Structures are given as structure tokens and as C-alpha cells.
Amino acid sequence: MMRLPLLEKICKRIFLFIIVMFILSAAVFVLARKAPGDPLQSFYGDAVEMMTQEEKDAASARLGLDAGITVQYVRWLTNAIQGDFGLSFKYKMPVMDVISPLIGNTLLLGITSYIAVFVLAVLLAVFCVLHEDRFIDKLICKIGTVSYYIPGFWLGVILVLVFSVNLGWLPSSGAYDVGMQDNIGNRILHLILPLSVMIVSHFWYYTYMIRNKLLDEARMDYVLLAKSKGCTGREILWKHCLRNVAPTIVSLMAVSIPHVIGGTVVVESVFHYPGIGNLAIESAKYHDYNLLMIDVLITGLVVFAGSFIAQAVNERIDPRMKETEHIKW
């Protein structure tokens, strides 16, 4: 039987999630409609230039754009609660039918890069701590700092020029070749360049944070005591120091989710990778309001879920981090 404190915490999380999604959807809805541009151009293309004002008014009414922003939002929210997120102006089909095939591509790129970034960050941070202030540590720090400040879009273009255009080793765009969506090897080839940009653009920042935290932990009194008992520095670092900074690493993983998602959008745009990040840019460009809304809500859901999971894992790792105060509403 579920304990009441746990049930209360879950209910609070659900309520907070609903409030966050409501505020996010309302803000995006208003900002999208206040942005300059004509959504009719997205739906009707160049034919809109041949329309009379009466025809444009009728077209706006058919698309539900004739009412005030408040009325439009209430109408959209009512339909969204029922599972109807509207019609894509650009693709002229339900937005879920447009976005569903692309979610898997983004998840594959995002989750793979997310795991790779933190696995490499932890391994490199431990290596730097074990070789603190030596030549290799200083060299890695300098190279990492330079790589962190390289713009992702610029790095992507350079990689395409070198490995796709000049050498012809790797594909420059897409998630797979035509008719090869079930070919794992082909998908891996298409992932190499986008994944490389994601890793180079993100992992050094987290490596540096983990490295500094491990260095602070390595200077604790219990480390000196363990060394006096014959334990090696490598053994102490892996078995004790790393475990003690694990909550910090998990917290970094939680706050990095928006950062990684933002990087995914850039990478998908550079490599024309068919994912929801690239789709979000297109929907904003073509004023495809309904498609933009679902893109943002999915992103918000991922960020919120990541933060919730990170806190749960933190509490599991370190029981001292459990909430002791009730949230007052």
C-alpha cells in the first residue's frame, strides 16, 4: 500500500506539471501569434497573394484565426485536452501525424549524445584528477576549453566539408538513406557527424565541473586517512570520491537537459536531420502555430520529466537530500 507522504509528493508533482505546461503553452501561443508573418501563406502558399480580402477573411475563419487570442487559446486548449492538437498549416494534416515519425529520430540522437557526453565527462574528469597538474591534465584542460567555445553550427559545417564533401566517408544529412530506415548500420553512419558535434559542444563543460568537484572531494580528510591505510589514489577515487559526488553529477545531468535539447535543435538544422528540433524551426519559420505548440510542449515535458527523475535518483543515492519541508501553495 502506497504511503501517504509518497502519494502526496506525487500529487504535488502532477499539479506542478499541469501548471508549468499551462503557463508554457499560453506563453508560446501568445508569442507565436504576435510574431510578424502570415500563417495563411503557410497553408495556401503563393495562392494567398491572389486572394481578395473577403477570401482571406473566410480562410482565416476556416483555420480558426479570426477570433481573439484568448478565444483561440481556449479553443485550442479544449481540443488539446481531448487529444486534438489541430492541423498543421504547412503539411495540411494532423500535427501528431507529422511529428510522430520524427520523435524516434530525435530521441535516438538526444539520448545517445546525452549518455555519451556524461560517460566521457566522468571518465575524463577522473583521468584529469589522477594526473592533476601534470602536462597531460593541463593539455586536456586547454584543448577542452577551446573545443567548448567552438560554435556547433560552424563545427558541423567543417565536418561536412571534410568527411562528406572531400573524403566522402560519411553522409552529410538525413537520419538514413532512402528505404534504409530499418538498417542499423546505415543509421549509425548518419549519426556519427551529428553525434560528434553534440559531444564536442557539450561534454567539456560537464567534465570541468565534475573534475573540480572531484578535486575538492579528493582533498578531504578521509582520503588522507584511506591513503595512510594503504589504499591507492585510484581505488579511493573510484570507490569513495566518485560515489560522494554522484548527487552532484546527477544534478548536472538534470540541469543539462535543456542545454542538450538546445544543441539537438542546432545539430538537426545543420545536418538536415529529420527530428522535432528541425521541425520546430520550420514551424516557427512558416508560422505553423499548431505544430510549434506540440513541439514546445514535448520539449517541456522532457525537461520536467528529466528534473523529476534526477531528484528521485538523487534521493535514492543520498537519503539526506529527501524533502523535509512541505511545499506551501
N, C-alpha and C positions, 0 to 999 in steps of 0.2 A: 504494500500500500504506500502511495506516494506521501511523503511527509509534507505538512502544510507549509513550512518555510520554503521548500523547493518549489511547490506549486505556486506560492506567492511570487517567487522570483521569476518563474516562467511567465506568469500573467503580466508582471510588470514589463518584461522584455517584449512581450507581444504588443502590449499597449504602446510602449515606446516606439516599436517598429511601425505601428499604424500611424502614429503622429508624425514620425520622420518621413514616411512615404507620402503622407498627405501634404506636408509642407513642401517637400521636394517636387511633387507633381504640380502643385499650384504655382510655385515659382517658375518652373520651366514652362508651364502653359502660358503664363502671362508674358514672360520674356520672349518666347518664340513668336507670339502674335504681335508683340510690339516691335519686333525687328523689321527693318525695311525689306521690302520684297513682296511679290505677288504669288500666293500659293496657286492661283489659277493657272499661272504659267507652267507650274509643275504638272498639273493634271491635264491641261489641254494643249500644252506646247505652244508652237508658233500660231496655232489657230486662234489663240486668245486675242491676238492683235487685230484680227478681222471682226471681232465681236462688237456689237453695239453696247451701249451702256445698259440697256434693258436685258440683253443676253447675259452680260456679266453679272448683273444683279440676280438673275434667275439661276445662273451657275453657282454663285455663292450660296444661294438658298439651298440648292440641292446638296452642296457639300457641308451645310451647317455652319457657314461662315458669316451669315447675315445678322445673327443676333449679337448682343453684347458679350464681352469676355466672360462675365460672371455666369450668364446663361449658358454659354458654350462650355464652360468648365463643369458646371453642374450636370449638363447633359453628358459630357464625356465621362465624368466620374460615375454617374449612374450606370452607364453602359459598361464601364470597365469593371465595376463590382460584379456585374453579371457575366464577365468573361469576354465582352465585346470591346476590343481596343480600337475599333474603327478601320477605315480603309486607307491604304497607302495612296497618296496622291500621285506619286511617280510611277508605282508599279500597278496601280489600279486593281489591287487585290487586298484581302485582309492582312493587316500588319503581322499577325502571328504566322501566316503562311510565308511571308517574306523573311522573317527573322529566324524562324525555327531551323532551317537548314544551315544557318551560319553560326549558331550558338556553339555547336560542337567544334568548329574550326577555332573559334576564339578561346574556348576552354582548353583545347589542346595546346595552343601556343601559350596562353596565360599560365596554366598550371605547370607546364613543363619548364617554362622560364622561371617561374616563382620558386619551384623546388631547386632548380639548378643554381639560381642566384644564392640561396641560403646555404645549400650544401657546400658550394665553393667558398662562400664567405666564411663559414665556420672553419673549414679546413685551412684556408689561407690565413685566417686570424690566429689559429693555433700554431701554424708554422712560423708566423712572424713573432709570436710571443716566445717560442722556443729559441728563436735566433735574434732576440731583442738587441737592437743597437749594432748588430753586425752588418757587414756590407750587403748581404742578401736582403735583410729586413729593410734597410734604407732604400735599396734599389726598388723593391716591390712597392714601397710607400710612394716613391716618386712616380713610378710608372702608373700606379693606381690612381694617383691624384690627377695626372694628365688625362688618363682614359675617362675619368669621371666627367671631365669638362668638355669632352668631345660631343658635339650635338648629335643626337641619334639619327636625325634625318640625313645629316652630312655623312656620317659613317655608313649608313645604308647605301647611299649613292656610290660611295667609294667601293664598297664591297661588290655591288652590282657591276661596276665598271671593271674591276679586277677579275672576279671569279665567274661572272656571267658573260660579259661582253668580250674581254680579252682572252681569258683562258677557256671559257665555255664549259667549265666543270659543273656549275650549279645553275638551277633555274632562277630567273630574276623576279618572278611574280607568281601569284596564284598559290593555292593550297595543294594542288595536284594537277597532273596533265589531264586532258580531256579523256573521259572514260576510265580513269585510273583512281577513282575515289576510294576503292577498296584495296588498293595496292599500298601496303605499309611502307615498303622501300621507297616508293615514289613520294609519299607524304613526308618521309624523313628528309629526303633531298630538298624538298621545298621548305622544310622547317629550318635548315641549317643556317641560312643567312639571317632570317628574322630573329631566330633564337640567339645568334651571335650578337646582334645589335642589342637585344634586350639584356643579355648578360653583361656585356661591356658597359652599358649605360647605367646599370643599377648596382652591380654586386660590390664595387669598391666602397661605396658609401657605408654599406652594412658591414663589410669586412673591417673598416676602420673603427666603426662603433663597437663591434664585438671585440676587436683587438684591444682597444683601450679599456674596456670593461674587464677583460681577462687579465690585463696587466695590473689593474687595481686589485683584482682578486688574488693574483699571484704574489702580492706584497703583504698579504695578511699574515698574522702571527701563526696561524695553524699550518701554513705552508712551510715556514721555517721549522716548526716542530716536526712535521712529517719528514722533512729532509734530514733532520738530526736523527731520526729513527731509521734512516737508510732508504727511504723511498726516493725514486728518481723524479726529476722535474717533469718528465713526460707522463709518468704514471699519475702524479699529483694533478697535473693539468687536465688530463682526460677524465679521471675518476672523481675529482673533487671540485676543482675550479670551474670546469665547464658545466657541471651539474648545478653549481650555485648561481651561475649567471644564466641558466636556462630560462627563468622567468623573463629576464631582460630580452633574451633572444626572441622569445615568443611574442613579447610586446612589440618588438621591432617588426616581426612578421605581420602583426595585426595592422600597425600603422602604415606598413609599406604597401598594403593592398591598393589604396587609391593611386599611389606612385606607380606601381606596376601596371595598373589598368590604364593610366595615362600614357605610359610608354607603349602599351599594346596598340592604342589608337594611332600613335605616330608611326609605329612599325607597320601596321596594316595599311596605312596610307602610302608609305614609301614603296612597299613591295606589292601593292595592289592585292593584298591578302584578303580573301573573302570572309570577313568576320563582322561582328556587330560594331567594332570600333570604326572601321572604314565606312560601315553603313550609317553610323551616327553622323559622320562628316558629310556624307551625301545627303542625308535627310535634312541637315541644317542648311546646306547649300541650296537645296531645291525647295525649302520651306515645306517639307513633308511632315507636318505637325504630329500626326498620329504615330508615325514611325519614330520620330525623335523622342516622343514621350515614352514609348515602350523601351527604347534603348537606354534612356536615362534611368528608368525605374529598375531595369535589370541590373545596371551598374550599381545603383544604390542598394539593391538587395544583396549583391555580392559583398559590398563594403560592410554593410551592417552584419551580415552573417559571419564574415571574417572576424570582426571585432568581438562578436558574441562567442565564437568558438575559441578565440585566443584567450579570452578571460576565463572560460571554462577550463582550458588546458592549464593556464597559469595557476588556477586554484587547485588543480589536481597535482601539479608539480610542487607548489608551495602552499600548504593549507593556511599559512599566515595571511595570504592575500585575499581570503574569503571576505565577503562584505560583512561588516559587523553593524553597520548602520542602516536603518530603513530609509528608503527614498521617500521624501515628502513631496506630495503633489499639490 
